């Protein structure tokens, strides 16, 4: 169990990006239970990958970051959101870099060291 990663984006078309087997893009189902100011998501990236962020260092950030970076690189993608289990917020390039910086300094160690 745990919090699953949620990646949503707004685009007129499905971007042509290379995803690993555990990721797939589909139309946004509206399941995130989040209110959006202005533009709403049109698509979601489906996966069973766990969420990763400072303070919740459980997921595989390198895989998540790869998807987020490809979405930001795709010209047809207007907005990207990232979070987990209803905690979804806009995730711009600076946010990806911020979480990447945290991962490079701490990795998943804070989670695994809590039980010691």
Secondary structure as UniProt FT lines:
FT   STRAND          4..11
FT   TURN            21..22
FT   STRAND          24..27
FT   TURN            31..32
FT   STRAND          43..46
FT   STRAND          52..53
FT   TURN            54..55
FT   STRAND          56..57
FT   HELIX           61..73
FT   TURN            75..76
FT   STRAND          77..84
FT   TURN            85..86
FT   STRAND          87..90
FT   HELIX           93..106
FT   TURN            107..108
FT   HELIX           109..113
FT   TURN            114..115
//
